[in-house]
Amino acid sequence: MSRIGKKPVVIPAGVTVAIDNTTVTVKGPKGELTRTFSELLTIKEEGSEINVVRNDESTESNAQQGLVRTLINNMVVGVSEGFEKKLELTGVGYRAALKGKDLDLSLGYSHPVIYPAPENIEFLVPDNTHITVKGISKEQVGQVAAEIRMKRPPEPYKGKGIHYEGEHIRRKLGKAAK
């Protein structure tokens, strides 16, 4: 059994990686990300590749190896290309707008819902029923998109609410269908 991962992380041009024991810092054209990983693994930079090597053959280090490799790859992709999630609003009177950097949502409540933009996150509203969440951290972009979706999740009868672009909502028949 090999201790070195099968697929090293390839570092594109314009991205620099600094490894200090278990702390990895990735800098690129879009920003900088830093993360500390488990001491069960050794992270090595070899030329334009990063390899994640297990220190022992334990089950935990085996499980951590793939996770750490993927997290480092997401950091490299984030600072070079960035990540985005797209949301759609469905329903009469449901709309989104930008107020400065914050997101102003009208979701059928008696008051507008203001979602403040976290650091390193940018909102784009191409029209009043679509929202794009952009950022360099895949984890943070997904978390912010999920929090926005939870303000009014899609309901199964009419499909009203906030859902991811391309998400299939399982619809239920009403009581008249019997």
Sine and cosine of phi, psi and omega as CSV:
sin_phi,cos_phi,sin_psi,cos_psi,sin_omega,cos_omega
0.00,0.00,0.71,-0.70,-0.05,-1.00
-1.00,0.03,0.64,-0.77,0.05,-1.00
-1.00,0.07,-0.38,0.93,0.00,-1.00
-1.00,0.09,0.67,-0.75,0.03,-1.00
-0.88,0.47,0.47,-0.88,-0.05,-1.00
-0.94,0.35,-0.52,0.85,-0.10,-0.99
-0.84,-0.55,0.94,-0.35,0.06,-1.00
-0.97,0.25,0.37,-0.93,0.06,-1.00
-1.00,0.10,0.83,-0.56,-0.01,-1.00
-1.00,0.01,0.76,-0.65,-0.01,-1.00
-1.00,-0.06,0.89,-0.47,0.02,-1.00
-0.96,0.27,0.22,-0.98,0.03,-1.00
-0.91,0.42,0.61,-0.79,0.01,-1.00
1.00,-0.01,-0.06,1.00,0.00,-1.00
-0.92,-0.40,0.75,-0.66,0.05,-1.00
-0.90,-0.43,0.61,-0.79,-0.02,-1.00
-0.84,-0.55,0.76,-0.65,0.07,-1.00
-0.88,-0.48,0.82,-0.57,-0.02,-1.00
-0.90,-0.43,0.84,-0.55,0.03,-1.00
-0.81,-0.58,0.99,-0.11,-0.10,-0.99
0.83,0.56,-0.98,-0.21,-0.04,-1.00
-0.95,-0.31,0.09,1.00,0.02,-1.00
-0.98,-0.19,0.80,-0.61,-0.01,-1.00
-0.89,-0.45,0.78,-0.62,0.07,-1.00
-0.88,-0.47,0.81,-0.59,-0.01,-1.00
-0.88,-0.47,0.82,-0.57,0.03,-1.00
-0.88,-0.47,0.67,-0.74,0.01,-1.00
-0.50,-0.87,-0.13,-0.99,-0.03,-1.00
-0.90,0.43,-0.41,0.91,-0.04,-1.00
-1.00,-0.09,-0.23,0.97,0.01,-1.00
0.43,-0.90,-0.34,-0.94,-0.07,-1.00
-0.69,-0.72,0.68,-0.74,0.05,-1.00
-0.78,-0.63,0.64,-0.77,0.04,-1.00
-0.76,-0.65,0.65,-0.76,0.00,-1.00
-0.47,-0.88,0.60,-0.80,0.05,-1.00
-0.96,-0.27,0.71,-0.70,-0.07,-1.00
-0.91,-0.42,0.06,-1.00,-0.03,-1.00
-0.90,0.44,0.50,-0.87,0.04,-1.00
-0.99,0.11,0.02,1.00,0.05,-1.00
-0.96,0.28,-0.22,0.98,-0.10,-1.00
-0.84,-0.54,0.40,-0.92,0.12,-0.99
-0.90,-0.44,0.78,-0.62,-0.01,-1.00
-0.96,-0.29,0.84,-0.55,-0.07,-1.00
-0.83,-0.55,0.68,-0.74,0.11,-0.99
-0.98,-0.20,0.86,-0.51,-0.02,-1.00
-0.81,-0.59,0.99,-0.13,-0.04,-1.00
0.94,0.34,-0.85,-0.52,0.01,-1.00
-0.97,-0.24,0.46,0.89,0.00,-1.00
-0.73,-0.68,0.46,-0.89,0.10,-1.00
-0.88,-0.48,0.80,-0.59,0.05,-1.00
-0.93,-0.36,0.64,-0.77,0.06,-1.00
-0.94,-0.33,0.88,-0.48,-0.11,-0.99
-0.89,-0.46,0.71,-0.70,0.06,-1.00
-0.97,0.23,0.63,-0.78,0.04,-1.00
-1.00,0.10,-0.39,0.92,0.03,-1.00
-0.55,-0.83,-0.03,-1.00,-0.05,-1.00
-0.98,-0.21,0.42,0.91,-0.03,-1.00
-0.95,0.32,0.37,-0.93,0.01,-1.00
-0.89,0.45,-0.63,0.78,-0.03,-1.00
-0.91,0.41,-0.68,0.74,0.01,-1.00
-0.93,0.36,-0.55,0.84,0.06,-1.00
-0.90,0.44,-0.68,0.73,0.01,-1.00
-0.93,0.37,-0.62,0.78,-0.03,-1.00
-0.94,0.35,-0.49,0.87,-0.10,-1.00
-0.86,0.51,-0.76,0.65,-0.01,-1.00
-0.92,0.39,-0.63,0.78,0.02,-1.00
-0.88,0.47,-0.75,0.66,-0.03,-1.00
-0.90,0.44,-0.66,0.75,0.03,-1.00
-0.87,0.50,-0.69,0.72,0.00,-1.00
-0.93,0.38,-0.65,0.76,0.02,-1.00
-0.90,0.45,-0.65,0.76,0.04,-1.00
-0.92,0.40,-0.66,0.75,0.04,-1.00
-0.88,0.48,-0.66,0.75,0.04,-1.00
-0.90,0.44,-0.57,0.82,0.06,-1.00
-0.90,0.43,-0.70,0.71,-0.01,-1.00
-0.90,0.43,-0.71,0.71,0.02,-1.00
-0.91,0.41,-0.62,0.78,-0.02,-1.00
-0.89,0.45,-0.71,0.71,-0.03,-1.00
-0.98,0.22,-0.28,0.96,0.02,-1.00
-0.99,-0.14,-0.68,0.74,-0.06,-1.00
-0.91,-0.42,-0.59,0.81,-0.06,-1.00
1.00,0.02,0.19,-0.98,0.01,-1.00
-0.81,-0.59,0.41,-0.91,0.07,-1.00
-0.51,-0.86,0.50,-0.87,0.11,-0.99
-0.79,-0.62,0.65,-0.76,0.00,-1.00
-0.93,-0.37,0.70,-0.72,0.01,-1.00
-0.86,-0.52,0.51,-0.86,0.06,-1.00
-0.84,-0.54,0.59,-0.81,0.09,-1.00
-0.96,-0.29,0.79,-0.61,0.01,-1.00
-0.83,-0.55,0.80,-0.61,0.03,-1.00
0.61,-0.79,0.49,-0.87,-0.01,-1.00
-0.93,0.37,0.81,-0.58,0.02,-1.00
0.99,0.13,-0.01,1.00,0.04,-1.00
-0.99,0.10,0.85,-0.53,0.00,-1.00
-0.45,-0.89,0.31,-0.95,-0.02,-1.00
-0.78,-0.62,0.50,-0.87,0.07,-1.00
-0.48,-0.87,0.35,-0.94,0.06,-1.00
-0.99,-0.12,0.71,-0.70,0.14,-0.99
-0.87,-0.49,1.00,-0.09,-0.14,-0.99
0.94,0.35,-0.87,-0.50,0.08,-1.00
-0.99,-0.15,-0.19,0.98,-0.07,-1.00
-1.00,0.08,0.36,-0.93,-0.03,-1.00
-0.98,-0.20,0.81,-0.58,0.01,-1.00
-0.95,-0.30,0.91,-0.41,-0.08,-1.00
-0.92,-0.39,0.74,-0.67,0.16,-0.99
-0.96,-0.29,0.94,-0.35,-0.16,-0.99
-0.84,-0.55,0.44,0.90,0.03,-1.00
1.00,0.07,0.04,1.00,0.08,-1.00
-1.00,0.09,0.15,-0.99,0.01,-1.00
-0.97,0.23,-0.08,1.00,-0.03,-1.00
-0.65,-0.76,0.44,-0.90,0.09,-1.00
-0.96,0.29,0.51,-0.86,0.03,-1.00
-0.97,-0.23,0.87,-0.49,0.02,-1.00
-0.98,-0.21,0.82,-0.57,0.06,-1.00
-0.93,-0.38,0.94,-0.35,-0.02,-1.00
-0.94,0.33,0.62,-0.78,-0.01,-1.00
-0.97,0.25,0.86,-0.50,0.08,-1.00
-0.93,0.36,0.23,-0.97,0.04,-1.00
-0.89,0.45,0.63,-0.78,0.00,-1.00
0.94,0.33,0.19,0.98,0.03,-1.00
-0.88,-0.48,0.68,-0.74,0.01,-1.00
-0.82,-0.58,0.68,-0.73,0.06,-1.00
-0.97,-0.25,0.67,-0.74,0.14,-0.99
-0.84,-0.54,0.70,-0.71,0.04,-1.00
-0.82,-0.58,1.00,0.02,-0.03,-1.00
-0.90,0.43,-0.60,0.80,0.15,-0.99
-0.58,-0.81,0.08,-1.00,-0.16,-0.99
-0.97,0.26,0.02,1.00,0.05,-1.00
-0.87,-0.50,0.15,0.99,0.01,-1.00
-0.76,-0.65,0.66,-0.75,0.03,-1.00
-0.77,-0.63,0.69,-0.72,0.11,-0.99
-0.88,-0.47,0.80,-0.60,0.04,-1.00
-0.97,-0.25,0.86,-0.51,-0.03,-1.00
-0.85,-0.53,0.53,-0.85,0.05,-1.00
-0.06,-1.00,0.03,-1.00,-0.03,-1.00
-0.99,-0.13,-0.30,0.95,0.01,-1.00
-0.98,-0.20,0.89,-0.46,-0.01,-1.00
-0.87,0.49,-0.64,0.77,0.00,-1.00
-0.89,0.45,-0.70,0.71,-0.04,-1.00
-0.94,0.34,-0.64,0.77,0.03,-1.00
-0.88,0.47,-0.70,0.71,0.02,-1.00
-0.91,0.42,-0.63,0.78,0.00,-1.00
-0.92,0.39,-0.69,0.72,0.00,-1.00
-0.91,0.42,-0.68,0.73,0.03,-1.00
-0.89,0.47,-0.64,0.77,0.02,-1.00
-0.92,0.39,-0.63,0.78,0.03,-1.00
-0.91,0.41,-0.64,0.77,0.04,-1.00
-0.91,0.42,-0.69,0.73,0.00,-1.00
-0.87,0.49,-0.58,0.82,-0.03,-1.00
-0.96,0.30,-0.19,0.98,0.07,-1.00
-0.91,0.42,-0.52,0.85,0.08,-1.00
-0.36,-0.93,0.99,0.15,-0.01,-1.00
-0.90,0.43,0.43,-0.90,-0.03,-1.00
-0.91,0.41,0.69,-0.72,0.02,-1.00
-0.99,-0.14,0.48,-0.88,-0.20,-0.98
-0.98,0.17,-0.17,0.99,-0.08,-1.00
-1.00,-0.01,-0.76,0.65,0.02,-1.00
-0.95,-0.32,-0.21,0.98,0.01,-1.00
0.99,0.16,0.21,0.98,-0.02,-1.00
-0.96,0.29,0.57,-0.82,0.05,-1.00
0.69,-0.72,-0.21,-0.98,0.02,-1.00
-0.97,-0.25,0.78,-0.62,0.05,-1.00
-0.65,-0.76,0.33,-0.94,0.04,-1.00
-0.93,0.37,0.52,-0.85,0.04,-1.00
-0.90,0.43,0.80,-0.60,-0.01,-1.00
1.00,0.04,-0.08,1.00,0.01,-1.00
-0.95,0.31,0.71,-0.70,0.03,-1.00
-1.00,-0.03,0.81,-0.58,0.02,-1.00
-0.98,-0.21,0.86,-0.52,0.02,-1.00
-0.95,0.30,0.87,-0.50,-0.06,-1.00
-1.00,-0.09,0.57,-0.82,0.06,-1.00
-0.95,-0.31,0.48,-0.88,0.10,-1.00
-0.99,0.16,0.55,-0.84,0.03,-1.00
-0.98,0.22,-0.06,-1.00,-0.05,-1.00
-0.95,0.32,-0.31,0.95,0.00,-1.00
-0.96,0.28,-0.21,0.98,-0.08,-1.00
-0.98,0.20,-0.15,0.99,-0.08,-1.00
-0.97,0.25,0.00,0.00,0.00,0.00
